């Protein structure tokens, strides 16, 4: 079964890929281009937050197993 983190990460990757592809299609200095840049930034930040969250969870599990 897919975890919440994995599902959100897949959505963030999709947002980033689509926004990155649209950058080559949209005309600069238009409102849609600015919104697209915002979406790209949100996607990248969301991927980083989820990756950091998963990494911290895995680090915590490793530390807990060594203590026992």
Secondary structure as the mmCIF struct_conf table of DSSP 4:
data_model
#
loop_
_struct_conf.conf_type_id
_struct_conf.id
_struct_conf.beg_label_comp_id
_struct_conf.beg_label_asym_id
_struct_conf.beg_label_seq_id
_struct_conf.end_label_comp_id
_struct_conf.end_label_asym_id
_struct_conf.end_label_seq_id
HELX_RH_AL_P HELX_RH_AL_P1 UNK A 4 UNK A 22
TURN_TY1_P TURN_TY1_P1 UNK A 23 UNK A 25
BEND BEND1 UNK A 26 UNK A 26
HELX_LH_PP_P HELX_LH_PP_P1 UNK A 27 UNK A 27
TURN_TY1_P TURN_TY1_P2 UNK A 28 UNK A 29
BEND BEND2 UNK A 30 UNK A 30
HELX_RH_AL_P HELX_RH_AL_P2 UNK A 31 UNK A 67
#
